[in-house]
Amino acid sequence: MELIIETRGGFNPDPAHDTIKGIVYKIFNDVPEDDPHRKRSMRGCFLLDTLNASPTIKNFKILDGIILERDDVIEIVKTESELLNKFVEFFTESDPDILIGYEIEMLSWGYLIERGYILNLNLIPLLSRVRISPKNKPEDGQPELTIPGRIILDFWRLLRHEIALQSYTFESIAYHVLHRRVPAFSFKTLTNWWNYPSGLYRNRVLRYYYDRIDSILEIIARLDLIGRTSELAKLFGIQFYEVLSRGSQFRVESMMLRLAKPQDYIAVSPSVQQRAKMRAPEFLPLIMEPESKFYVDPVIVLDFQSLYPSMIIAYNYCFSTCLGRVEHLGENVPFEFGATQLKIPRKYVKNLARKDLINISPCGVAYVKKSVREGILPRMLQEILDTRLMVKKSLKKNAGNKTLVKVLDARQLGLKLIANVTYGYTAANFSGRMPCIEVADSVVSKGRETLQRAINLVERTAEWGARVVYGDTDSLFVLIAGRSREEAFRIGAKIAEAVTEDNPSPVRLKLEKIFHPCILQTKKRYVGYMFESPEQVEPEYCAKGIETVRRDGCPAVSKMLEKCLKILFDTRDVSLVRQYVVRQFSKILTGRISIQDLTFAKEYRGASNYRPGACVPALELARKWVAQDKRSEPRRKERVPYVIINGPPGLPLIKLVRSPRELIADPSLRPNALYYITKVIIPPINRCFLLIGADVNNWFNEMPRKQYTSYQHNSSPVKGKKSTISQYFSTRNCVICSKQSKDGLCDSCLVKPQGTSAILHERIRVLEQNYFCVKKICELCCSASDKLMCISLDCPVYYKRVQVNKEIEQTPFFRELIAMLPCLDF
């Protein structure tokens, strides 16, 4: 659901002042397409208008400039209160289960309810499925919008956990999920279109909101959010909304207690004080420090399949099978066990020890073997892994049934997730429901021991000629020096088979991939060309932990670093990398790089979640925006874009932070090229290339500096505030050969009028061609040929349009120079 709101000036909508002019909706029913009783989807809107029109209009009719499509329904009302009441009647009749809005805090459902309070209408009881007494407006401290009996989904917050993006605006999500560009218009533009005297642009406003609600439902279908969440709810035995709002502990406990109840087990509930008194963890996963270098030989990557769940199953680690620490065995008094206490009779322990039915973990905690009692956790995990295996087999058999494939894929994903977080349930010693450090340490120490035994086996076997260069929790990086990639796959399969045989079931080591070549930087940071099978010809770029896959930098960093690494991996020629780097640095220095590539985006935590005096760019921008409009504060966890501009020496960096819109609107502002190159781009590239002895700092210091000149019309004054030296001191270079000149052309170019004229005409042609090509792209996207009002900061064409608009201003000056040339005789 989207709202058409009439805003004041250029401010964000405020329910205290701005009226709702229309409510645009779309209803999707999960029924077969040929269902005779209910339509699968229905779209329409409620509009506030004073026209003497029919209250209900359908099927390709025109209403004051609004052109409708088939089956769209528009209902016209006279007052805003009537608009809300009509919508409530329609809502009650439709009775939806799930309500979705792209932004429900400041817009959509939240704005609708807030506006209702202004009109003395409490919409929450009216929209609810449960009879509740009408109350006054809730206090500002209420954590989230809730309507009893309905599930409300804040769309952009939901997608934060689904896809990793630099920005979570609607335009960015639509591009990355649907692979198409959509325009973004300001509230001021939409209000002007809606209030246009002839109603010419109202159809454009409606089409804009219709496209948004259609795209939201298309994204949900593409990601299968509703179906997958429903399957996870059935799998975990919890409610639909709890899958989205609750953590992994809630899921584990839901499944664990269903197995524990038939065996008469009761889960303990330790208090906060009991958790605080529990022992601290004593064991950490085995994470080796890698041999940081550039590897040209194949590196085999082997991974233990579900290592921690396998440890729990293989060695029967559980709350219900633990006898306590070895130091407490045989004591007839209660002793410390996790956050509570445990008492094991001495006679029972002696009997188990005599029959060799006790299994002691590397951290010194004793457990009974499976023949005595099968633990709840091992049984649960074994059923999960067996079920997932059956589901994956069923996936292969039913590959042609798309609906069934989605259901089965959601189930196997849910089983994988629940298996991987079960260990965390036992180790959550801060806010855990039932933490037990004995069980958690046993799992980690046994996993560490298993990985260490695998490393020793690899390095002891001379036949393989292998050496472990890195190990991380459940994975091994094995270097095969002087061998081919085919041999690496063969040796990797032998290593995986030998290690699997050396461990009890279901512990299994599998060959995951071959890196050839690769760079191991530090712990959890590596990059290389990945081969997953001997038949694979073209490698796949794979990176973990470095700036190409992180979002704390600007896009220029990830693009340049990835390109540099690919050149190095493909050619092994550092000189080609240097040429590319110098060329990109030159673009940045001369201002020929897109502002989008220099834009950072950091999460905003909310004004109250920063310490006093914090110098955080997102907070600094939020304070500026709130000073102008209280409704413009970013949402909590929203990624706020910003750039760093030039400034006088000695000025703190926080004072150079600007929004990309400010940089585009003010021609006196320029990106701080030196900061971006020396502080943002060079350090991550150097972290990789210093390993082979190449220092990018030297490349930058040795490169020639070029000054980009923008030629303006003599009569056009400099707009905006002067803040750079180039705006105070003007120099004029020859537009042909860049020599010093007073009038734009040097003497040597003036004496060659034919060549000079041809070059100037060609430059004008290129500038005009670029301008009209970019303009055409924007016109097709915006479905408009008059004014291009799109302001999407996530569209590269928008930045290109800004750039060509500046460049096209040079053409009058070029035409003046052509007029200055001597007359040509033909």
Stockholm file with secondary structure:
# STOCKHOLM 1.0

chainA/1-826         MELIIETRGGFNPDPAHDTIKGIVYKIFNDVPEDDPHRKRSMRGCFLLDTLNASPTIKNFKILDGIILERDDVIEIVKTESELLNKFVEFFTESDPDILIGYEIEMLSWGYLIERGYILNLNLIPLLSRVRISPKNKPEDGQPELTIPGRIILDFWRLLRHEIALQSYTFESIAYHVLHRRVPAFSFKTLTNWWNYPSGLYRNRVLRYYYDRIDSILEIIARLDLIGRTSELAKLFGIQFYEVLSRGSQFRVESMMLRLAKPQDYIAVSPSVQQRAKMRAPEFLPLIMEPESKFYVDPVIVLDFQSLYPSMIIAYNYCFSTCLGRVEHLGENVPFEFGATQLKIPRKYVKNLARKDLINISPCGVAYVKKSVREGILPRMLQEILDTRLMVKKSLKKNAGNKTLVKVLDARQLGLKLIANVTYGYTAANFSGRMPCIEVADSVVSKGRETLQRAINLVERTAEWGARVVYGDTDSLFVLIAGRSREEAFRIGAKIAEAVTEDNPSPVRLKLEKIFHPCILQTKKRYVGYMFESPEQVEPEYCAKGIETVRRDGCPAVSKMLEKCLKILFDTRDVSLVRQYVVRQFSKILTGRISIQDLTFAKEYRGASNYRPGACVPALELARKWVAQDKRSEPRRKERVPYVIINGPPGLPLIKLVRSPRELIADPSLRPNALYYITKVIIPPINRCFLLIGADVNNWFNEMPRKQYTSYQHNSSPVKGKKSTISQYFSTRNCVICSKQSKDGLCDSCLVKPQGTSAILHERIRVLEQNYFCVKKICELCCSASDKLMCISLDCPVYYKRVQVNKEIEQTPFFRELIAMLPCLDF
#=GR chainA/1-826 SS CEEEECCSTTSCCCTTTCCEEEEEEEEECCSCTTCSSSCSEEEEEEEECCSCCCSEEESSCEETTEECCTTCEEEEESSHHHHHHHHHHHHHHHCCSEEEESCTTTSHHHHHHHHHHHTTCCHHHHHCSSCCCCCCCCCTTCCSCCCTTCEEEEHHHHHHTTCCCSCCSHHHHIIIIICCCCCCCCHHHHHHHHTCTTCTTHHHHHHHHHHHHHHHHHHHHHHTHHHHHHHHHHHHTSCHHHHHHSCHHHHHHHHHHHHHGGGTCCCCCCCHHHHHHSCCCCCCCCBCCCCCEEECSCEEEEEETTHHHHHHHHHTCCGGGEEEEGGGTTCSSCEEETTEEECCCHHHHHHHHHTTCEEECTTSEEEECTTTCCCHHHHHHHHHHHHHHHHHHHHHHTTTCHHHHHHHHHHHHHHHHHHHTHHHHHHCTTTCSSCCHHHHHHHHHHHHHHHHHHHHHHHHCTTTTCEEEEEETTEEEEECTTCCHHHHHHHHHHHHHHHHHTSCTTCCEEEEEEEEEEEEEETTEEEEEEECSTTCCSCEEEEESSTTSCSSSCHHHHHHHHHHHHHHHHHCCHHHHHHHHHHHHHHHHTTCSCGGGGCEEEECCCGGGSCTTCCCHHHHHHHHHHHHCGGGCCCTTCEEEEEEBCCCTTCCGGGGEECHHHHHHCTTCCBCHHHIIIIIIHHHHHHHHGGGTCCHHHHHHHSCCCCCCCCCCTTCCCCSCCCSHHHHSCCCBCTTTCCBCSSSSCHHHHTCHHHHHHHHHHHHHHHHHHHHHHHHHHHHHHTCSSCCCCCCTTCHHHHHHHHHHHHGGGHHHHHHHHHHSCCCCC
#=GC SS_cons         CEEEECCSTTSCCCTTTCCEEEEEEEEECCSCTTCSSSCSEEEEEEEECCSCCCSEEESSCEETTEECCTTCEEEEESSHHHHHHHHHHHHHHHCCSEEEESCTTTSHHHHHHHHHHHTTCCHHHHHCSSCCCCCCCCCTTCCSCCCTTCEEEEHHHHHHTTCCCSCCSHHHHIIIIICCCCCCCCHHHHHHHHTCTTCTTHHHHHHHHHHHHHHHHHHHHHHTHHHHHHHHHHHHTSCHHHHHHSCHHHHHHHHHHHHHGGGTCCCCCCCHHHHHHSCCCCCCCCBCCCCCEEECSCEEEEEETTHHHHHHHHHTCCGGGEEEEGGGTTCSSCEEETTEEECCCHHHHHHHHHTTCEEECTTSEEEECTTTCCCHHHHHHHHHHHHHHHHHHHHHHTTTCHHHHHHHHHHHHHHHHHHHTHHHHHHCTTTCSSCCHHHHHHHHHHHHHHHHHHHHHHHHCTTTTCEEEEEETTEEEEECTTCCHHHHHHHHHHHHHHHHHTSCTTCCEEEEEEEEEEEEEETTEEEEEEECSTTCCSCEEEEESSTTSCSSSCHHHHHHHHHHHHHHHHHCCHHHHHHHHHHHHHHHHTTCSCGGGGCEEEECCCGGGSCTTCCCHHHHHHHHHHHHCGGGCCCTTCEEEEEEBCCCTTCCGGGGEECHHHHHHCTTCCBCHHHIIIIIIHHHHHHHHGGGTCCHHHHHHHSCCCCCCCCCCTTCCCCSCCCSHHHHSCCCBCTTTCCBCSSSSCHHHHTCHHHHHHHHHHHHHHHHHHHHHHHHHHHHHHTCSSCCCCCCTTCHHHHHHHHHHHHGGGHHHHHHHHHHSCCCCC
//
